[in-house]
């Protein structure tokens, strides 16, 4: 199939697109609300999402891996298909804007405090839109090229920081009962549920995503979540870790090799910027496909870029403390609920179309 990607590419893309969210974004609210036993929330979320995966498999099977929106138009009519595409496109645009705001917040707070945020926004948005103007093959090839370094640096900081880890800080287990861990599971689940994004481009994937592939992706994403999460607890303690805005980045500040090699936290810049670049570019690419603008670079710059910049500018006018609260209390929870409702809507449509066909 011309212009399609392999299942391996899908797995690697999930590591970057969803991995950034679970590796970075969800940690502060998860540590704040659950604390020492935040790791348990990851297992609860992974188990729940694995059950939800059967719903995705059903959707993929009943749609015969066609273009989801063409199939929706044929089964439910052009109005429902168009409304669904527009609403979902706006939601994904907002999710991408939140990722952009978080990255700019981190850049401005760490290594470029005197650089105008507007300049950073324009430069980074231009790069992400350029990626969205390409095709899915270009995105996955770019992802493969940058992901290798991300993985190597991640393994490096995990191994180097063993010298400062105290795993006794994970004890006692469930000192406040099981409820906090159960409630906190919605945060990692808000990342896991973005596996739905690959259903939106299923017609561009060679072969069907089977339960074994989903199991691999959930397992990898769980590891990507547990790594910095447990690391923050055993390196800083649950109380101090919960106070940090960027726990995954703070762990880089502890990394040293011997007595003379320190301050290697600059390597995290590569991880964050490349991860956000792929995530935002991929989300914008899906928005482009939803609006049927694929391959039309001029229209993408005119119709997609301005609303994306407007949302980003609105978020940039929110102070950092309120933005962090907004993200932790509302955005992550809302994104989970919205994507869950989206999957249930698609399931009902496939179920309805199946009944109609059988009659």
Rosetta blueprint (number, residue, H / E / L):
1 X L
2 X L
3 X L
4 X L
5 X E
6 X L
7 X H
8 X H
9 X H
10 X H
11 X H
12 X H
13 X H
14 X H
15 X H
16 X H
17 X H
18 X H
19 X H
20 X H
21 X H
22 X H
23 X H
24 X H
25 X H
26 X L
27 X H
28 X H
29 X H
30 X H
31 X H
32 X H
33 X H
34 X L
35 X H
36 X H
37 X H
38 X H
39 X H
40 X H
41 X H
42 X H
43 X H
44 X H
45 X H
46 X H
47 X H
48 X H
49 X H
50 X H
51 X H
52 X H
53 X H
54 X H
55 X H
56 X H
57 X H
58 X H
59 X H
60 X H
61 X H
62 X H
63 X L
64 X L
65 X L
66 X L
67 X L
68 X H
69 X H
70 X H
71 X H
72 X H
73 X H
74 X H
75 X H
76 X H
77 X L
78 X H
79 X H
80 X H
81 X H
82 X H
83 X H
84 X H
85 X H
86 X H
87 X H
88 X H
89 X H
90 X H
91 X H
92 X H
93 X H
94 X H
95 X H
96 X H
97 X H
98 X H
99 X H
100 X H
101 X H
102 X H
103 X H
104 X H
105 X H
106 X H
107 X H
108 X H
109 X H
110 X H
111 X L
112 X L
113 X L
114 X L
115 X L
116 X L
117 X H
118 X H
119 X H
120 X H
121 X H
122 X H
123 X H
124 X H
125 X H
126 X H
127 X H
128 X H
129 X H
130 X H
131 X H
132 X H
133 X L
134 X L
135 X L
136 X H
137 X H
138 X H
139 X H
140 X H
141 X H
142 X H
143 X H
144 X H
145 X H
146 X H
147 X H
148 X H
149 X H
150 X H
151 X H
152 X H
153 X H
154 X H
155 X H
156 X H
157 X H
158 X H
159 X H
160 X H
161 X H
162 X H
163 X H
164 X H
165 X L
166 X L
167 X H
168 X H
169 X H
170 X H
171 X L
172 X L
173 X L
174 X L
175 X L
176 X L
177 X L
178 X L
179 X H
180 X H
181 X H
182 X H
183 X H
184 X H
185 X H
186 X H
187 X H
188 X H
189 X H
190 X H
191 X H
192 X H
193 X H
194 X H
195 X H
196 X H
197 X H
198 X H
199 X H
200 X H
201 X L
202 X H
203 X H
204 X H
205 X E
206 X L
207 X L
208 X L
209 X L
210 X L
211 X H
212 X H
213 X H
214 X H
215 X H
216 X H
217 X H
218 X H
219 X H
220 X H
221 X H
222 X H
223 X H
224 X H
225 X H
226 X H
227 X H
228 X H
229 X H
230 X H
231 X H
232 X H
233 X H
234 X H
235 X H
236 X H
237 X L
238 X H
239 X H
240 X H
241 X H
242 X H
243 X H
244 X L
245 X L
246 X L
247 X H
248 X H
249 X H
250 X H
251 X H
252 X H
253 X H
254 X H
255 X L
256 X L
257 X E
258 X L
259 X L
260 X L
261 X E
262 X L
263 X L
264 X H
265 X H
266 X H
267 X H
268 X H
269 X H
270 X H
271 X H
272 X H
273 X H
274 X H
275 X H
276 X H
277 X H
278 X H
279 X H
280 X H
281 X H
282 X H
283 X H
284 X H
285 X H
286 X H
287 X H
288 X H
289 X H
290 X H
291 X L
292 X L
293 X L
294 X L
295 X L
296 X L
297 X H
298 X H
299 X H
300 X H
301 X H
302 X H
303 X H
304 X L
305 X H
306 X H
307 X H
308 X H
309 X H
310 X H
311 X H
312 X H
313 X H
314 X H
315 X H
316 X H
317 X L
318 X L
319 X L
320 X H
321 X H
322 X H
323 X H
324 X H
325 X H
326 X H
327 X H
328 X H
329 X H
330 X H
331 X H
332 X H
333 X H
334 X H
335 X H
336 X H
337 X H
338 X H
339 X H
340 X H
341 X H
342 X H
343 X H
344 X H
345 X H
346 X H
347 X H
348 X H
349 X H
350 X H
351 X H
352 X H
353 X H
354 X H
355 X H
356 X H
357 X H
358 X H
359 X L
